[in-house]
Amino acid sequence: MQCKKIFLSFLFLAFVASFAFAQKAPDFTLQSTDGSAVTLSSFRGKVVFLDFWASWCPPCRASIPAIKEMHRHYKDNPNVVILGINSGENEKTVRDFMKKMGMDHINLFGTNSVSKNYKITGIPAFFVIDQNGNIAKKFSGYANGMEKEWYKAIDALLK
């Protein structure tokens, strides 16, 4: 009986600690490729998938089909938002590349301060942000098949 109490106490403390150490996703307002201003905190209550990318980055380009498929998969789910954040390219380059690649999800023009706030040291970098605005999961780089982990992280938050 004593072991059961200790175990339950440990589980309770672990549960409470998971909330105490949640890392808030840094808020931002960035211009989208359609010219509108997009603020991360405006999506509170939804799961947000962030994709930091650039057109010159081979792993970023390799991830595009998976990002497009994920966007199609969640397109009709009002509780999921997919946001691309371009890393420092000019507007024409970004728009031309998106058109060529058929990227139709929301994409934003990133800034150095946003990259710094998210501690981006290399791209692509992917974040799953929970409904409370906390970073639930971070993925660095891209390898074929890792999108299964993206779906798993997003779907776990939707339950």
Salt bridges, closest charged atoms under 4 A:
GLU69 OE1 - ARG72 NH2 3.34
GLU91 OE1 - ARG95 NH1 3.13
ASP96 OD2 - LYS92 NZ 2.59
ASP104 OD1 - HIS71 ND1 3.30
GLU149 OE1 - LYS152 NZ 3.75
